[in-house]
C-alpha cells in the first residue's frame, strides 16, 4: 500500500494529536465550512496528490459529479 506524502495514513500515522499544536483543522474544499473536530462523516478525495475534504452537505449536493469522477472545477 502506498500513502500520499504528508498524509497520516499508513505505518506510524494516525492523527496529529501528539504534535505540539494538536490536530490540524479541516475545511470543506467546496464551501469552506470548518469541521468541529475530526471530520468523521465527511468525504475525502485525493486529487493531484493533495487531500481534499467535502462536508456532508457539499458531498450530497455533488454526489453524481463525485461518483462520475468529474473535475471539481466543473461542479
N, CA and C atoms as an extended XYZ file, in Angstrom:
225
Properties=species:S:1:pos:R:3:atomname:S:1:resname:S:1:resid:I:1 pbc="F F F"
N         0.837       -1.174        0.000 N   UNK     1
C         0.000        0.000        0.000 CA  UNK     1
C         0.880        1.234        0.000 C   UNK     1
N         0.492        2.230       -0.756 N   UNK     2
C         1.251        3.473       -0.778 CA  UNK     2
C         0.456        4.564       -0.093 C   UNK     2
N         1.154        5.576        0.380 N   UNK     3
C         0.497        6.697        1.028 CA  UNK     3
C         0.889        7.982        0.329 C   UNK     3
N         0.062        8.981        0.504 N   UNK     4
C         0.326       10.290       -0.063 CA  UNK     4
C         1.326       10.995        0.833 C   UNK     4
N         2.368       11.637        0.254 N   UNK     5
C         3.325       12.355        1.092 CA  UNK     5
C         2.613       13.373        1.970 C   UNK     5
N         2.950       13.381        3.245 N   UNK     6
C         2.338       14.312        4.178 CA  UNK     6
C         1.033       13.823        4.766 C   UNK     6
N         0.560       12.635        4.341 N   UNK     7
C        -0.686       12.125        4.899 CA  UNK     7
C        -0.406       11.424        6.205 C   UNK     7
N        -1.456       11.168        6.974 N   UNK     8
C        -1.279       10.499        8.254 CA  UNK     8
C        -1.663        9.033        8.165 C   UNK     8
N        -1.886        8.520        6.952 N   UNK     9
C        -2.225        7.118        6.773 CA  UNK     9
C        -0.966        6.274        6.773 C   UNK     9
N        -1.133        5.008        7.061 N   UNK    10
C        -0.020        4.079        6.962 CA  UNK    10
C         0.693        3.903        8.276 C   UNK    10
N         1.778        3.129        8.263 N   UNK    11
C         2.518        2.844        9.488 CA  UNK    11
C         3.043        4.114       10.133 C   UNK    11
N         2.866        4.192       11.438 N   UNK    12
C         3.349        5.364       12.156 CA  UNK    12
C         2.454        6.563       11.987 C   UNK    12
N         1.345        6.402       11.267 N   UNK    13
C         0.444        7.516       11.005 CA  UNK    13
C        -0.511        7.726       12.149 C   UNK    13
N        -1.699        8.119       11.805 N   UNK    14
C        -2.706        8.420       12.812 CA  UNK    14
C        -2.933        9.907       12.855 C   UNK    14
N        -3.713       10.367       13.842 N   UNK    15
C        -3.969       11.796       13.896 CA  UNK    15
C        -2.754       12.521       14.434 C   UNK    15
N        -2.776       13.826       14.342 N   UNK    16
C        -1.642       14.628       14.764 CA  UNK    16
C        -1.777       15.079       16.205 C   UNK    16
N        -2.587       14.393       17.020 N   UNK    17
C        -2.824       14.842       18.387 CA  UNK    17
C        -1.559       14.804       19.238 C   UNK    17
N        -0.524       14.083       18.818 N   UNK    18
C         0.719       14.044       19.560 CA  UNK    18
C         1.623       15.217       19.244 C   UNK    18
N         1.279       16.009       18.225 N   UNK    19
C         2.111       17.150       17.874 CA  UNK    19
C         1.854       18.293       18.840 C   UNK    19
N         2.791       19.220       18.976 N   UNK    20
C         2.632       20.310       19.925 CA  UNK    20
C         1.406       21.181       19.651 C   UNK    20
N         1.005       21.302       18.398 N   UNK    21
C        -0.131       22.163       18.062 CA  UNK    21
C        -1.435       21.397       18.010 C   UNK    21
N        -1.426       20.087       18.146 N   UNK    22
C        -2.649       19.281       18.104 CA  UNK    22
C        -3.071       19.007       16.669 C   UNK    22
N        -4.266       18.435       16.476 N   UNK    23
C        -4.726       18.117       15.131 CA  UNK    23
C        -4.975       19.388       14.320 C   UNK    23
N        -4.769       19.285       13.022 N   UNK    24
C        -4.991       20.424       12.141 CA  UNK    24
C        -6.474       20.555       11.837 C   UNK    24
N        -7.008       21.787       11.800 N   UNK    25
C        -8.413       21.958       11.445 CA  UNK    25
C        -8.629       21.577        9.983 C   UNK    25
N        -9.828       21.102        9.680 N   UNK    26
C       -10.154       20.669        8.322 CA  UNK    26
C       -11.281       21.535        7.802 C   UNK    26
N       -11.095       22.091        6.591 N   UNK    27
C       -12.108       22.903        5.943 CA  UNK    27
C       -12.643       22.178        4.724 C   UNK    27
N       -13.917       22.407        4.406 N   UNK    28
C       -14.520       21.852        3.203 CA  UNK    28
C       -13.875       22.513        1.988 C   UNK    28
N       -13.450       21.721        1.020 N   UNK    29
C       -12.789       22.248       -0.170 CA  UNK    29
C       -13.757       22.991       -1.087 C   UNK    29
N       -15.064       22.779       -0.893 N   UNK    30
C       -16.047       23.396       -1.784 CA  UNK    30
C       -16.652       24.661       -1.174 C   UNK    30
N       -17.126       24.603        0.072 N   UNK    31
C       -17.818       25.752        0.664 CA  UNK    31
C       -17.030       26.437        1.777 C   UNK    31
N       -15.973       25.787        2.290 N   UNK    32
C       -15.146       26.395        3.317 CA  UNK    32
C       -15.590       26.148        4.745 C   UNK    32
N       -16.643       25.351        4.957 N   UNK    33
C       -17.098       25.033        6.308 CA  UNK    33
C       -15.975       24.354        7.075 C   UNK    33
N       -15.768       24.753        8.332 N   UNK    34
C       -14.715       24.167        9.159 CA  UNK    34
C       -15.295       23.050       10.024 C   UNK    34
N       -14.598       21.931       10.101 N   UNK    35
C       -15.028       20.789       10.916 CA  UNK    35
C       -14.865       21.132       12.388 C   UNK    35
N       -15.831       20.731       13.193 N   UNK    36
C       -15.792       20.957       14.635 CA  UNK    36
C       -15.099       19.808       15.360 C   UNK    36
N       -14.112       19.225       14.785 N   UNK    37
C       -13.418       18.059       15.320 CA  UNK    37
C       -13.041       17.175       14.140 C   UNK    37
N       -12.728       15.928       14.379 N   UNK    38
C       -12.397       15.041       13.266 CA  UNK    38
C       -13.591       14.923       12.309 C   UNK    38
N       -13.376       15.125       11.019 N   UNK    39
C       -14.487       15.082       10.056 CA  UNK    39
C       -14.868       13.636        9.724 C   UNK    39
N       -15.441       12.934       10.682 N   UNK    40
C       -15.714       11.505       10.533 CA  UNK    40
C       -16.710       11.190        9.427 C   UNK    40
N       -17.652       12.059        9.168 N   UNK    41
C       -18.678       11.770        8.167 CA  UNK    41
C       -18.446       12.525        6.865 C   UNK    41
N       -17.336       13.203        6.736 N   UNK    42
C       -17.046       13.960        5.522 CA  UNK    42
C       -16.451       13.038        4.459 C   UNK    42
N       -16.496       13.476        3.221 N   UNK    43
C       -15.921       12.743        2.106 CA  UNK    43
C       -14.497       13.244        1.864 C   UNK    43
N       -13.593       12.315        1.630 N   UNK    44
C       -12.198       12.668        1.378 CA  UNK    44
C       -11.796       12.170        0.002 C   UNK    44
N       -11.108       13.008       -0.758 N   UNK    45
C       -10.584       12.576       -2.054 CA  UNK    45
C        -9.156       13.083       -2.189 C   UNK    45
N        -8.380       12.405       -3.010 N   UNK    46
C        -7.015       12.824       -3.290 CA  UNK    46
C        -6.946       13.207       -4.755 C   UNK    46
N        -6.614       14.457       -5.004 N   UNK    47
C        -6.518       14.983       -6.359 CA  UNK    47
C        -5.150       15.612       -6.550 C   UNK    47
N        -4.429       15.143       -7.554 N   UNK    48
C        -3.079       15.626       -7.833 CA  UNK    48
C        -2.176       15.539       -6.609 C   UNK    48
N        -2.369       14.466       -5.822 N   UNK    49
C        -1.531       14.238       -4.657 CA  UNK    49
C        -1.904       15.051       -3.429 C   UNK    49
N        -2.997       15.790       -3.492 N   UNK    50
C        -3.436       16.609       -2.369 CA  UNK    50
C        -4.766       16.097       -1.846 C   UNK    50
N        -4.884       15.999       -0.533 N   UNK    51
C        -6.103       15.507        0.103 CA  UNK    51
C        -7.119       16.645        0.218 C   UNK    51
N        -8.355       16.386       -0.221 N   UNK    52
C        -9.449       17.359       -0.151 CA  UNK    52
C       -10.607       16.736        0.609 C   UNK    52
N       -11.238       17.512        1.475 N   UNK    53
C       -12.396       17.051        2.234 CA  UNK    53
C       -13.628       17.819        1.801 C   UNK    53
N       -14.775       17.129        1.746 N   UNK    54
C       -16.057       17.751        1.461 CA  UNK    54
C       -16.995       17.500        2.632 C   UNK    54
N       -17.673       18.551        3.095 N   UNK    55
C       -18.627       18.394        4.189 CA  UNK    55
C       -19.810       17.559        3.707 C   UNK    55
N       -20.638       17.117        4.642 N   UNK    56
C       -21.785       16.281        4.307 CA  UNK    56
C       -22.691       16.937        3.269 C   UNK    56
N       -22.977       18.224        3.457 N   UNK    57
C       -23.894       18.930        2.555 CA  UNK    57
C       -23.333       18.998        1.130 C   UNK    57
N       -22.070       19.397        0.984 N   UNK    58
C       -21.469       19.505       -0.350 CA  UNK    58
C       -21.354       18.134       -1.019 C   UNK    58
N       -21.036       17.116       -0.234 N   UNK    59
C       -20.932       15.763       -0.790 CA  UNK    59
C       -22.293       15.300       -1.320 C   UNK    59
N       -23.367       15.541       -0.564 N   UNK    60
C       -24.706       15.146       -1.019 CA  UNK    60
C       -25.124       15.915       -2.266 C   UNK    60
N       -24.856       17.225       -2.290 N   UNK    61
C       -25.268       18.053       -3.417 CA  UNK    61
C       -24.515       17.706       -4.703 C   UNK    61
N       -23.321       17.163       -4.594 N   UNK    62
C       -22.487       16.892       -5.765 CA  UNK    62
C       -22.178       15.406       -5.924 C   UNK    62
N       -23.025       14.551       -5.393 N   UNK    63
C       -22.770       13.114       -5.397 CA  UNK    63
C       -22.557       12.557       -6.799 C   UNK    63
N       -23.386       12.920       -7.746 N   UNK    64
C       -23.238       12.384       -9.114 CA  UNK    64
C       -21.928       12.821       -9.750 C   UNK    64
N       -21.536       14.051       -9.541 N   UNK    65
C       -20.267       14.535      -10.089 CA  UNK    65
C       -19.092       13.816       -9.445 C   UNK    65
N       -19.192       13.558       -8.128 N   UNK    66
C       -18.123       12.852       -7.424 CA  UNK    66
C       -18.011       11.426       -7.928 C   UNK    66
N       -19.143       10.723       -8.018 N   UNK    67
C       -19.118        9.336       -8.489 CA  UNK    67
C       -18.699        9.245       -9.947 C   UNK    67
N       -19.022       10.254      -10.739 N   UNK    68
C       -18.613       10.274      -12.142 CA  UNK    68
C       -17.184       10.728      -12.331 C   UNK    68
N       -16.504       11.021      -11.224 N   UNK    69
C       -15.110       11.475      -11.225 CA  UNK    69
C       -14.904       12.719      -12.095 C   UNK    69
N       -15.889       13.616      -12.063 N   UNK    70
C       -15.750       14.872      -12.781 CA  UNK    70
C       -14.812       15.780      -12.011 C   UNK    70
N       -14.086       16.616      -12.729 N   UNK    71
C       -13.166       17.562      -12.113 CA  UNK    71
C       -13.955       18.516      -11.216 C   UNK    71
N       -13.516       18.760       -9.975 N   UNK    72
C       -14.249       19.660       -9.081 CA  UNK    72
C       -14.480       21.042       -9.666 C   UNK    72
N       -13.627       21.492      -10.577 N   UNK    73
C       -13.847       22.792      -11.204 CA  UNK    73
C       -15.139       22.791      -12.026 C   UNK    73
N       -15.555       21.610      -12.504 N   UNK    74
C       -16.774       21.509      -13.311 CA  UNK    74
C       -18.016       21.730      -12.463 C   UNK    74
N       -18.034       21.221      -11.223 N   UNK    75
C       -19.212       21.370      -10.389 CA  UNK    75
C       -19.013       22.450       -9.385 C   UNK    75
